[in-house]
Amino acid sequence: MARPEKLSPEFHRNRLQELYRHCPDGLILLRGELSWYRKREFRTFDSTYADFNFKQEKNLYYLTGIEVPDSFVLIDPKRREVRVYSDWKGERELQELKKLDYVSGPFPAAQFLHDVWLRSVDYSVLYALYEPFLEAGTLYGKTGALSGIFPPGMAEPVTEETQFAHKLAEVFAGERVVSLYPVLLAMQKIKQPEEIRLLRRANEIAVQGVVEGIKAIRPGLYDHDIAAVMEYVFVRQGSVAPTFAFNIMSGPNSFLNLLPLWSDYYHLDRQMNAGEGVFLDVGAEIGYYVSDMGRTAPVSGRFSPEQKTLYEAYLPCFRKAEQGIRPDVTQRDLVKICASCARNELHEVHEPYAKAALEDFVRELESHSSLGHYQDMNVLGAGPGDDEPLQAGMVFAIEPVLYSKEQNFAVFLEDLVLVTDGGYEVLSRGLPYTVEEVEALMRQKSIIEASDHR
């Protein structure tokens, strides 16, 4: 199946105009991604490097559409000019560059700093793309993700973007180097129609993968069997890659956080057993935009009475929170809706294991200020603060989890939602919600069965 068209030149032209309005006082200087060969040779340590294909630095691509490897970009707001510098010789990429009529070049890479020097006299600052270290949380940026890895006595790790900013400050000692990161976050909060188109397609692909994954779940199969089914669907439908490593968490693995899961060589791959639950947490990437969604399913194909009780106590709370999404509501409001429903459910259940799980669920909900995370080119994308009102065009995932250690079972639903003028639209449409829908899906023939039959 053909991949959808990526962002159009008109989209990037619009984003540049917005950038000029935000940054009239400085030159904007961006560093593109290295080609695969240079990346392999020059970057011996990069915790984020898993894709052997070239993928442009996301923010540079978002603003300009330039996909020439080994490039630097100078954006001059006063002259409304975008200049690319690269010694890349690949004909296909250079032909694609010519289609961007708002970009001039490529000029020799050695000319980049010279042109910055000539033009910087007209500006008070130089903007560079780096995330200030103190703003980076554990999972919210490479600087934060790398902190704590190095032993005492070694310097704090810095990202390539930060090294680039440091070098600019060193070469242009009289200039003030300012992070472009806050500007980009502000620009990316509200998704443009073309972004929504790609997010919708990324979710359509992931939905098909999750549906086929659920169909394939059977006792005796391994987590990697389900991952293989979903990866087949993703690639067949035109996804360039999963958003992250497939999280198939069965049995006791349902209770793990992501750090030990991602730290395991085999991704804690295990054989699924009858009576267990499993939840799938996956996403697909298309045109630089990503999805993230998931569902819980019973390995046996039918929920046990205890599992069904837990699932049906959780489901109305998930749905009420989702149905509460609309402009002017905050993320914290959605948490309150979900927690209030869970308290009401406490009065409806009588089994001690269910009461204990719901009590824990309420405490867990109230310890957070949101039910999930925003999403765009990044699985942890740009959005407002948790106490700021939602606006039409914002996109985020909701993913509360109810755990019952006594039953060795976790209930997990995750949807990706677009805020609209009148309320919300579920971009991950097509996934099962009820116990009956999950079980009906699991009775259908799976890709694995069809393949084995052939």
N, C-alpha and C positions, 0 to 999 in steps of 0.2 A: 504494500500500500504506500502511495506517495506521501511524503512528509508535507505538512502544510507550509505555506509561505511564511517566511520569517517576518520580522518587523520591516515595514516599508521605509524607503528613503524619506517619505513625507513624515512618518512618525519621528525619525531622528531629527529632521529639520525643525519640527515643532518643539522637541526637547531642547535643542540648541537655543532656540529663541527664548525659552523659559530660563535656560541657564544664563543667557546674556542679561536677563532682567535681574537675576539673583546676584550676579558677580560682575557688576560694571567696573569694579575697582581693581581687577587683577587679571593677569594672564593665567589661563588654566592649562596645566601641564600634566599629561597622563602618560603612563608607561604601559605598553601593550604586553600581551603574553608572549613568552618565548616559544619558538618552534619546538617540536618534540625533541629533536636531536640536541639543540642547545640546552633545553631543560634537563635532559638526561645528563649531559656533560657538566653543566654549571650548577645544578641544584641537587646536591647529594642528600639534602634533608628537606623534605617538604611534606608535612603531615596531610596536606590536602591533595596531593598528587596521586590520582588513581586512574586517570584517563589518558591513554596513549595517543588519542587523537587531539588535534589542536582545538582549543576552545579559547576564544578571545577573553581578556579580562572583562568581566561582566559589565562594569560601570562604563568602561570605555565604549563597549559595544552598544549599551543602552543609549548613550549620548550621540554616538557618531555612526554606528553601523559598520565601522571599519573592521575587517577581519584579516588584515595582513599581519603575519607573524613578525616578531622581532622589530616592533615599531614604537615610535614615540609620537605623541600628538600634541600640538600647540594650538590652543583655542584662544583667539584674540577677540574679546567682546566688542571693542570699539570699532574694529574693522569688520566685524561679523565674518571672521575667517577661521577655517579649520585647516591646519596644515599637518600632513603626515610625513614622518621621516623613517625610512627603512631601506635596508640594502637587500631586501628579499627579492628573489629573481623568479619566483613561481608565477607562471603566466596566468593561470586561472584566477588566482587571488588578485593580481594586478588588473585583470580585465573587469573583475567584479568591482574593484575600487573606482574604476572609470565611470561606473553607473551612478556614483554618488557625486552629483554635480555641485554640491556645496563644499566638497573637499578638494584641496589642491595638493599636488605631489604624486608619487612619493619623491621626497628630496633625500639626499644622502644622510645617513644617520649622524655622520660627523658634523653636519651643519646645524643640528638641533640646538646645542648649547649656544652657538654663535647667534642664532636668530633670537633665542631667549634674551641674550645680552642686549641685542639691538632694540628689542621691543620693550624690555622691562623699564626703560626710562620713562615710559608713558603711564606706568602703573605704580600703585603703592604697595601691592602685595603680589605674591606668586601662590596660586592655589595648586595643591597637589593632593592626590587621593591617598590618604592614610587615615587610619582610625586612631585617635588619641588613646594611648594605652589605658588610661584610667576609665575610659568609657567602654572598654571591651570586657564583656562577661565571659564566663567559662566556655559557653558554646556560641557566643555572639560575634566572634571575630578571631582571626588567626593569632593576634597578639595574646588574647585571653586564653585561647586553647593551648598555646605553647608555654604559658607561664607555669612555673613549678617543675618543668621537666629537667631543667639544668641544675646541677649541684651548686652549693655555695661556692663563691669565688669566681664563678663564670658570669659573664654579662647577661642581662636579660635578653631573651630572644627578640628580634625585630623582624617584621615582615618585609617582603621586597618593596612594598609601597612605602614603608617607613624609611628603609634604606635610601630609596629614591629621593624622598623629602629631605633627608639628612644631607645627601650629596648636593642637592640644590641650595640648601642653606650654606653649605661650605663653599661652593663655587660662587654664589651670589651673596656674599657676606653682608652687603648693604640692603638686601631685600628681606622682607618679612614673609616667611612661608606659612601658609594657613591651610588647614585641612578642608577639603571639599566635602568631606563625609556628611556633615550636618545638612548641607545644601541638597545633596543627593537624597538623603532620607526624606526631607521635606517634599521634594519633587516626586518621590516614588510612593507616597502614602496613598494617593488616589490613582487607581489604575486607569489607563487610557483604553479606549475600545479595542485597539489592536492587542494590548496586553491581555485583556479579558478573553479575546479570541484564542490566544495561545494557552492561557491558563485553562480555559474550558476544554481544549483539545487534550492537554496533558492529563486532565482529570478523566476524560472519556477513555483514554488508553488505560490509565491505572484502574478504573472501574472494571474494564473488561478483564484485566489481569487478576484482580481480586476475586471477581466472580468465578473465573476458571480455577483459581487457586482453591477456593472454598469447595467447588465441585470435586476436586482431586483429593481432598483430605480423607484419609482412611487409616485405621489401625495398621501398624506394620510398616507404613511408609515413613520416610525420613523428612525432616524439615527441608533438606535440599531438593527433594522431589517436588515439593510445592514451589520452591524458589525457581526451579527449572521451568515449571509450567508458566509462572508469571513472567519470567524473562522471555520465554518464547513469544508470549502474547505481546509484550512490550516491543520487542524487536520487529515482530511481524506487522505491528500497527504503526511503525515508523518512529518510535522513541529512540533517541540517541544513547540513552543511558538511564538506569534507575536514579532517582533523586539521591538515594543513599543505599547502603547495603540492605538487601531484603531482611526485614525483621520478622521472622517466623518464630514465635515464642510459644512453645508447647509445654504442657505440664508445669513443672516447677520453674521453668524459664520464664513463665508469664510474670513472675514476681521480681525479675531482674530489672534494674535500670539499664540504660543503654551503654554505660561505660564498660562494665564487664562483658556485655554482649559483644561490643565492637572490639574489645581487646583480645578476644579469643580467635585463634588461628582459623578454626572451622566455624566461627560465628555460633559457637555452642550448638552445633548441629546434633540432633538427637532423633531417635526413633520414637514415633508417636504411638501411644498405647490407648486401648479402649477405655472409656470413662474419663479421659482427660479433656481439657479444653485447649484451644490454641487460638492465639490472635495474630492476625496479619497486619503489619504496619508498613506500608510501602508507598512509593511514588514514582512517577515517570517524568522524564525531561523531554521537552520538544521546543525547538526554537529558542533555547536558553531559559525557558520558563518551566517551572516544576510543579508537581502535585504531591500531596501527602494525605493518605487516608487509611482506614483500616476497619476491620470487623473481627468479632469473636465467633468461633464455631466449635461445635462438639466433635471430637475426633471420631466418636462412634456413629455420627450422622444424626443422632437424636440427643437432645438435652435430657439429662437426668432430671427427676422432679426437683432436686435441690438446685441444680444449675438453672432450671427454668424459673424457679422462684426468684433467684438473684437477678437474672436477666430481666424479668418482668417488673422488678422493683426499680431497676436502673433506667429502663427504656423511657418511661414517661418523663423522667427528669432530664434526660438528654434532649428529648423532643421539645419540652417546654422551654428549655434554654435556647434551642435553635429557633423555635417559633417566636421567641422574644427579640430576635435580631431585627433592628430597624435603625434608621438615622436618629441621632441624639441619645440613644442608649449607650452606656459605657460597658467595657469588659467586666468591670466589677459588678454592674447590675446583673449581667448574665450569670455570674457566679452565685449571686444571691437568689436568683430564680431557681437555679439548679439545686442549691442547698435547701431552700424552702421546700421544694418538692420532695427531696430525700427525707426531710423531717416528717412530712406527711405520710410518706411510705412506711416510716417506722411504726405508725399506728395500725398499718394494714397487715403487717407480717407478725407471725407469732413464734416462728422458729428461732431459737437462740442464735444459730449461726447467721441467719439473715439479719437479725437485729444488730449483731456485732459488726457485720460487714457494712451495714448502712450507717451505723454510728461512726465507724472509721472513715467512711466515704464523706460524711458531713464534715468531720474534722479536717480531712485532706482538702476538700473544696475550700473551706474557710481559711486555710493557710495560704491560699493563692489569691491573686487579684485578677486572674484571667483563666479561661478554660482552655487556652491554646496559644496560637502564635499566628502572626501575619505571614503572608506568603507572596512571592513574586518570582524573580530570578533566583532567589534564595529561599530555602525551606524555612528559615527564620528571617522573614522579610520586613519591609518597612511599614510602620503603622503608628498610630498615636499612642499616647500613654494610656494606661489602664483606667484612668479616671477622666480621660478626654472623650467627648461624644463621638460616636461613629458617624461616618458620612458615606453617602452613596459613592460607590467605586472602590471602597476598601474591601480587601479579600483576606480572610483568615480561616484557620482550622480550629474546630472545637473538638477536644479529645479527653473528656474526663474518664477516669478508670475506677471501677469498683472492684476491690479485691476481697476474696474470702480465703484466707489461708486454711481455715478449717476444712473447706471443700476443695482446696487446691485448684481454685477456679478464679479467673478474672474476666470481668465484662468490660469490653472495650469497643466503642464505636467512635469513628473519626470521620467527620465531613469537612469539606472545604466550602466556604460560604462567601458569596458576593453580597455586599450590602447594596440594596437598590433604593430608589426614591420611595417606593411603596412598602419596603420591608427587606426581603432577602431572596436570594436564589441559591439553591444548592448546586454547586458546580460538580460535585461528585455524585450526581444523580444516577440511579441505577443499581445501587447497592441494597441488599436486604436490610430490613429493620427488625421485624418481628421474629419471634421464635419460629412461627410457621413458615415464614419466608426463607429463613436460613435452612430449615430442614427440607423444604421443598427443593431448594437449590442443590442440596447435597444428594438428593435422589437422582439427579440427572447424570448422564454419562460424562465422564471427564476426558480430557485430552489424553491422560495416561492410559485409561481403559481403551480408548479408541486406538491408540498407538499399539498397545499390547495385542489388541484383537487383530490388527493388520499383520 
